[in-house]
Amino acid sequence: MIGRPYKADMLEMLNQLTGGQVIFIDDNLKAFRGVPSSISCFWINRAGVARSSDLPSHVIEIETLADTRLLELCR
């Protein structure tokens, strides 16, 4: 896991919701380099430090666990 410890509960919830391996990365797009596209990645962009177009295609930017993109993925 890459990210701030206080968001560990979000990582756990993402893993439970998706039933797969999730890498959580916070506020640093460089951390995505080298992450295989087979791993589901979620980036919590609370600081607004980048736009979705700046993210690799296998990374899903979400605002909260209620984000519609996350809900659609978990269906």
HELIX and SHEET records of a PDB file:
HELIX    1   1 PRO A    5  LYS A    7  5                                   3    
HELIX    2   2 ALA A    8  THR A   18  1                                  11    
HELIX    3   3 LEU A   29  PHE A   32  5                                   4    
HELIX    4   4 SER A   52  ASP A   54  5                                   3    
HELIX    5   5 THR A   68  LEU A   73  1                                   6    
SHEET    1   A 3 VAL A  22  ILE A  25  0                                        
SHEET    2   A 3 SER A  40  ILE A  44  1                                        
SHEET    3   A 3 VAL A  59  ILE A  62  1                                        
END                                                                             
